Amino acid sequence: MGLEDSGHPVDVSLDGLPANVGEVLDAARLLPRLVSGVVGIAAVWSWARAAGRADSDVDLVVLANEP
């Protein structure tokens, strides 16, 4: 999968992630193309550290040109 960063994909492996986490990250990578002003997305906390558990949520930081 490539998370979008100002239109430049960054390759991130989804191997070993639960399907629902992969679905969230796949959807998140589309956000910069679908929402004007979104310039980047980053996964943070447990899933970003490869420490997520079945009950962990997916935390994302969305960078935008304006609030």
ChimeraX attribute file (.defattr): number of C-alpha atoms within 10 A of each C-alpha:
attribute: neighborCount
match mode: 1-to-1
recipient: residues
	/A:1	14
	/A:2	16
	/A:3	23
	/A:4	21
	/A:5	16
	/A:6	15
	/A:7	13
	/A:8	11
	/A:9	13
	/A:10	12
	/A:11	10
	/A:12	10
	/A:13	10
	/A:14	15
	/A:15	9
	/A:16	8
	/A:17	15
	/A:18	12
	/A:19	11
	/A:20	11
	/A:21	17
	/A:22	17
	/A:23	12
	/A:24	13
	/A:25	22
	/A:26	15
	/A:27	11
	/A:28	20
	/A:29	21
	/A:30	14
	/A:31	18
	/A:32	21
	/A:33	14
	/A:34	9
	/A:35	10
	/A:36	11
	/A:37	15
	/A:38	20
	/A:39	18
	/A:40	21
	/A:41	21
	/A:42	16
	/A:43	16
	/A:44	12
	/A:45	14
	/A:46	14
	/A:47	17
	/A:48	13
	/A:49	9
	/A:50	10
	/A:51	9
	/A:52	16
	/A:53	11
	/A:54	9
	/A:55	6
	/A:56	12
	/A:57	12
	/A:58	17
	/A:59	15
	/A:60	16
	/A:61	10
	/A:62	14
	/A:63	16
	/A:64	15
	/A:65	9
	/A:66	7
	/A:67	6
